[in-house]
Amino acid sequence: MTIELKPERQRMIDSAIRSGAYRNSDEVIATALEMLAEDIEDGAVSEARSHEPRSTLDEVEAELRALGKLK
């Protein structure tokens, strides 16, 4: 599988590897996914994400433009 990362995410992975805590990007991502799985099991993710907007500003603006409500 190929995943395209935003530069800030790649910098985070590179920093984690440089710290010596991880040998490669696979270890960083595996650890992050394991932590996410634990948070999901604990219900922490659904609670934290329930307060986040569901759309980005760009998505909302695009939708408003498509509806003719924004120029």
Rosetta silent file (secondary structure, phi, psi, omega in degrees, C-alpha in Angstrom):
SEQUENCE: MTIELKPERQRMIDSAIRSGAYRNSDEVIATALEMLAEDIEDGAVSEARSHEPRSTLDEVEAELRALGKLK
SCORE:     score description
SCORE:     0.000 S_00000001
   1 L     0.000  141.076  176.354    0.000    0.000    0.000 S_00000001
   2 L  -111.873  131.107  179.262    1.221    3.497   -0.768 S_00000001
   3 L  -123.573  129.253  177.054    0.271    6.371    1.495 S_00000001
   4 L   -94.666  122.870 -177.624    0.982    9.993    0.670 S_00000001
   5 L  -102.572  147.797  170.597    1.773   11.998    3.791 S_00000001
   6 L   -68.984  150.714 -177.990    1.562   15.708    4.368 S_00000001
   7 H   -53.910  -38.571 -179.371    5.021   17.174    5.002 S_00000001
   8 H   -64.561  -35.355  178.385    4.255   17.815    8.676 S_00000001
   9 H   -69.241  -40.733  178.622    3.345   14.148    9.196 S_00000001
  10 H   -63.882  -38.977  178.024    6.525   13.013    7.468 S_00000001
  11 H   -63.283  -37.405  178.367    8.549   15.346    9.699 S_00000001
  12 H   -63.727  -43.914  179.437    6.917   13.787   12.766 S_00000001
  13 H   -64.434  -46.358  179.360    7.843   10.301   11.595 S_00000001
  14 H   -60.035  -40.706  179.407   11.395   11.370   10.748 S_00000001
  15 H   -64.076  -40.922  179.015   11.752   13.005   14.156 S_00000001
  16 H   -63.447  -38.833  178.727   10.575    9.856   15.922 S_00000001
  17 H   -68.783  -44.600  179.373   13.162    7.805   14.015 S_00000001
  18 H   -61.309  -29.173 -179.355   15.937   10.335   14.717 S_00000001
  19 L   -66.859  -18.152 -178.560   15.108   10.162   18.432 S_00000001
  20 L    91.177   -4.909 -178.823   16.237    6.541   18.395 S_00000001
  21 L   -75.176  -22.298 -177.833   12.908    5.267   19.716 S_00000001
  22 L  -134.453  148.180  179.660   12.024    3.690   16.345 S_00000001
  23 L   -87.346  -28.869 -176.643   14.079    2.022   13.646 S_00000001
  24 L  -158.448  175.009 -176.487   11.873    2.905   10.683 S_00000001
  25 H   -65.528  -31.124  178.034    8.578    4.446    9.582 S_00000001
  26 H   -60.803  -40.548  178.830    6.762    1.100    9.826 S_00000001
  27 H   -66.266  -40.373  179.497    7.493    0.963   13.565 S_00000001
  28 H   -62.178  -48.592 -177.119    6.311    4.542   14.070 S_00000001
  29 H   -67.614  -40.338  178.565    3.059    3.945   12.206 S_00000001
  30 H   -60.714  -42.989  178.786    2.450    0.559   13.861 S_00000001
  31 H   -64.285  -43.697  179.217    2.841    2.134   17.296 S_00000001
  32 H   -61.596  -41.369  179.639    0.543    5.018   16.391 S_00000001
  33 H   -68.504  -36.426  176.420   -2.110    2.603   15.124 S_00000001
  34 H   -63.778  -41.683  178.496   -1.826    0.460   18.250 S_00000001
  35 H   -65.318  -40.021  177.108   -2.321    3.561   20.395 S_00000001
  36 H   -62.287  -43.572  179.128   -5.311    4.578   18.278 S_00000001
  37 H   -60.059  -41.561  177.674   -6.824    1.095   18.665 S_00000001
  38 H   -63.168  -43.327  178.699   -6.465    1.345   22.447 S_00000001
  39 H   -63.330  -37.788  178.539   -8.115    4.776   22.443 S_00000001
  40 H   -64.890  -44.841  179.145  -10.968    3.445   20.314 S_00000001
  41 H   -61.241  -36.820 -179.594  -11.483    0.524   22.712 S_00000001
  42 H   -80.341   -7.090 -178.571  -11.524    2.936   25.654 S_00000001
  43 L    81.168    4.157 -176.665  -14.019    5.199   23.883 S_00000001
  44 H   -68.967  -33.859 -177.215  -11.574    8.097   24.003 S_00000001
  45 H   -70.516  -47.032 -177.812  -11.559    8.647   20.248 S_00000001
  46 H   -63.588  -36.249  178.451  -15.300    8.899   19.758 S_00000001
  47 H   -68.195  -46.167 -178.806  -15.586   11.359   22.652 S_00000001
  48 H   -66.368  -41.125 -176.819  -12.711   13.547   21.455 S_00000001
  49 H   -76.688  -17.079 -178.310  -13.840   13.488   17.812 S_00000001
  50 L   -66.588  -19.637 -179.568  -17.460   14.252   18.666 S_00000001
  51 L   -96.593   -1.648 -178.516  -16.472   17.878   19.244 S_00000001
  52 L   -89.149  147.703  175.054  -14.584   18.274   15.956 S_00000001
  53 L   -64.478  148.242 -178.114  -16.148   19.780   12.852 S_00000001
  54 L   -84.634  -18.115 -178.789  -17.078   17.195   10.269 S_00000001
  55 L  -129.102  151.779  173.927  -15.946   19.251    7.281 S_00000001
  56 L   -80.942  164.441  178.136  -12.976   21.437    6.549 S_00000001
  57 H   -60.173  -41.036  178.776  -13.476   25.092    5.692 S_00000001
  58 H   -60.425  -40.705  179.220  -12.455   24.382    2.094 S_00000001
  59 H   -65.571  -41.867  179.107  -15.107   21.671    1.840 S_00000001
  60 H   -64.847  -45.011  179.083  -17.802   23.958    3.233 S_00000001
  61 H   -61.686  -42.604  178.866  -16.802   26.781    0.874 S_00000001
  62 H   -61.920  -41.053  179.096  -16.828   24.429   -2.122 S_00000001
  63 H   -66.134  -42.771  177.476  -20.282   23.186   -1.176 S_00000001
  64 H   -63.939  -38.594  176.476  -21.591   26.737   -0.745 S_00000001
  65 H   -64.202  -43.074  179.172  -20.142   27.713   -4.135 S_00000001
  66 H   -61.507  -31.993  178.716  -21.789   24.681   -5.741 S_00000001
  67 L   -84.651   -3.306  179.900  -25.106   25.773   -4.246 S_00000001
  68 L    76.992   16.954 -177.529  -24.582   29.304   -5.562 S_00000001
  69 L   -98.420   -2.997  179.377  -24.553   30.776   -2.072 S_00000001
  70 L  -145.520  136.175 -179.699  -20.940   31.907   -2.196 S_00000001
  71 L   -99.912    0.000    0.000  -18.993   33.534   -4.993 S_00000001
